[in-house]
Amino acid sequence: MLTRLTSAPPADFFLTKDGRETLDTPISQDRLYVHHYGHGPRIMLSVHGFGRNGRRMERLALALGEHFTTFAPDLPYHGKSEWVRQQYLPAELAALFNRLLADYQDQPVYLLGHSLGGRLLSATLPLLEHPDVRDLALVAPDGAGGRYTNWIDTLPRSLVRPLAKFSERPRYLLRLSQWLRRRGVINKYSAEYLSYNLKDGTFRRRLAGSLRSILHFPPRPEELEMALRKRNITATVFAGDRDPLLHHERLEAVYGPLPSVQVMPYSGSHWLPEQLLYNYYLAR
């Protein structure tokens, strides 16, 4: 049973299975670190992208603070979250989100996911128990349109475990990324990103854990449409026209045909379009 949260949690806290723990406690459990911003009557669950943490949502959350109370978790293997296991599953992540939202049953909830966060929220939406989810916004969502893991989604699952293992041995993964780049599977940006970051042991564990987890969150447009209809809500997909990490044609092919989803192009790259989102949420 997850710790029951108070109605006014401190600025940052751990969600644990047994209760609060001091920071010098040996890591033996999966613990999700959650940032809390604002005091508005509406609740926002904001999920960041790969390599970031919940503070990526801070500026937008503070700007909307009078209108929204924002919870921005650090995903497993990111930020201050501590994840013991080698992967996480949709039901496990949804259970944490449900525990986080359990004390706010009488307040409307808005969901915002950026990049990897968009992929995770799309997959967990059918598992969320809150009775009043109002809106889903996905910014450059991974999976359906992301260039980082688009190639991973095409691999047999039997190859993902060895690939994750390779990520713990940077020399081998660097060779693999160069081989994939020469064959056009990943772009120059992705190859250089790996080359720069694989020197960091924390990054290697983050990459390995994310690789082991991500195929459990496949893009399922039919299930997303069913979840949206069941709640009688819509989703908006924001896509920057200069985003080097976004596969625009695939994104449009996946989301475009869905009646409950609107694809909204904007002028920008992969960064979170904070002013656009600020205006979007004020208009909600």
Residue pairs with C-beta under 8 A, 6 or more apart in sequence:
1 17
2 15
2 16
2 17
2 95
2 96
2 99
3 15
3 16
3 17
3 18
3 19
3 20
3 99
4 102
4 103
5 13
5 15
5 99
5 100
5 102
5 103
6 103
7 103
9 34
9 36
10 36
11 35
11 36
12 33
12 34
12 35
12 36
12 80
13 20
13 33
13 34
13 36
14 20
14 21
14 31
14 32
14 33
14 34
15 31
15 32
15 34
15 96
15 99
15 100
16 29
16 31
17 29
17 30
18 29
21 31
27 82
27 84
28 84
29 82
29 84
30 76
30 82
30 83
30 84
30 85
30 88
30 92
31 81
31 82
31 83
32 73
32 74
32 76
32 81
32 96
33 54
33 73
33 74
33 79
33 80
33 81
33 82
34 54
34 71
34 72
34 73
34 74
34 100
35 54
35 55
35 57
35 58
35 61
35 70
35 71
35 72
35 73
35 74
36 69
36 70
36 71
36 72
37 57
37 58
37 61
37 62
37 65
37 69
37 70
37 72
38 61
38 62
38 64
38 65
38 66
38 67
38 68
38 69
38 70
39 65
39 66
39 69
40 64
40 65
40 66
40 67
40 68
40 69
41 67
41 69
41 107
42 67
42 68
42 69
42 107
42 108
42 109
42 110
42 134
43 68
43 69
43 70
43 71
43 101
43 104
43 107
43 108
43 109
43 110
44 61
44 64
44 68
44 69
44 70
44 71
44 109
44 110
44 111
44 112
44 281
45 70
45 71
45 72
45 97
45 100
45 101
45 109
45 110
45 111
45 112
45 121
46 54
46 57
46 60
46 61
46 70
46 71
46 72
46 112
46 113
46 114
46 117
47 72
47 73
47 75
47 111
47 112
47 113
47 114
47 116
47 117
47 118
47 120
47 121
48 54
48 56
48 57
48 72
48 74
48 75
48 78
48 114
48 115
48 116
48 117
49 56
49 114
49 115
49 116
49 117
49 118
49 140
49 142
50 78
50 115
50 116
50 142
50 148
50 206
50 210
51 78
51 197
51 203
51 206
52 78
52 79
52 114
53 74
53 75
53 78
53 79
53 80
54 72
54 73
54 74
54 79
55 72
55 79
56 72
56 114
56 272
57 70
57 72
57 112
57 114
57 272
58 72
59 274
60 70
60 272
60 274
60 277
60 278
61 68
61 70
61 72
63 274
63 278
64 70
64 278
64 281
64 282
67 281
67 282
68 110
68 281
69 104
69 107
71 100
71 101
73 81
73 96
73 100
74 80
74 81
75 81
75 116
75 117
75 120
76 83
76 88
76 93
76 209
76 213
77 83
77 205
77 206
77 209
77 210
78 206
83 209
86 164
86 208
86 209
86 212
87 209
87 212
87 213
87 216
88 209
88 213
88 216
89 213
89 216
90 120
90 123
90 124
90 127
90 216
90 217
91 127
93 120
93 124
94 124
94 127
94 128
97 124
97 128
98 127
98 128
98 129
98 130
101 109
101 128
101 129
101 130
104 130
105 130
105 131
105 132
106 132
107 132
108 132
108 133
108 134
109 130
109 132
109 133
109 134
110 133
110 134
110 135
110 137
110 281
110 284
111 121
111 125
111 133
111 135
111 136
111 137
112 121
112 137
112 139
112 277
113 119
113 120
113 121
113 122
113 136
113 137
113 138
113 139
113 141
114 139
114 140
114 272
115 139
115 140
115 141
115 142
115 146
115 245
115 270
116 142
116 146
116 210
116 214
118 138
118 139
118 140
118 141
118 142
118 237
119 141
119 142
119 143
119 144
119 146
119 214
119 217
119 219
120 217
121 136
121 138
122 136
122 138
122 141
122 143
122 144
122 217
122 219
122 220
122 224
123 216
123 217
123 218
123 220
125 133
125 136
125 224
125 227
125 228
126 223
126 226
126 227
126 230
133 231
133 233
134 233
134 284
135 233
135 234
135 235
135 236
135 284
136 228
136 233
136 234
136 235
136 236
137 235
137 236
137 238
137 277
137 280
138 235
138 236
138 237
138 238
139 237
139 238
139 272
139 273
139 277
140 146
140 238
140 239
140 240
140 243
140 245
140 246
140 270
141 237
141 251
142 148
142 149
143 149
143 150
143 153
143 214
143 217
143 218
143 219
144 219
144 221
144 250
144 251
144 254
144 255
145 239
145 246
145 247
145 248
145 250
145 251
145 252
145 254
145 255
146 245
146 246
146 247
147 186
147 187
147 190
147 244
147 245
147 246
147 247
148 186
148 190
148 245
149 214
150 247
150 250
151 180
151 185
151 186
152 160
152 163
152 211
152 214
152 215
153 215
153 218
153 219
155 163
157 215
160 211
160 212
160 215
161 212
163 176
163 211
164 207
164 208
164 209
164 211
164 212
165 208
166 172
166 173
166 176
167 173
167 198
167 204
167 207
167 208
167 211
168 204
168 205
168 208
170 198
170 199
170 204
173 194
173 198
174 194
174 195
174 198
177 186
177 190
177 191
177 194
177 195
178 191
180 186
180 191
181 187
181 188
181 190
181 191
187 244
189 244
189 245
190 245
197 203
197 207
198 204
198 207
219 254
221 254
221 255
221 257
221 258
224 235
224 258
224 261
225 258
225 259
225 260
225 261
228 234
228 235
228 258
228 260
228 261
229 260
233 260
234 260
234 261
234 262
235 258
235 260
235 261
235 262
236 261
236 262
236 264
236 280
237 251
237 255
237 261
237 262
237 263
237 264
238 264
238 266
238 273
238 276
238 277
239 246
239 248
239 251
239 263
239 264
239 265
239 266
240 246
240 265
240 266
240 267
240 268
240 269
240 270
240 271
240 273
241 265
241 266
241 267
241 268
242 267
242 268
242 269
243 268
243 269
243 270
244 269
244 270
245 270
246 270
251 263
252 263
255 261
255 263
256 263
266 273
266 276
268 276
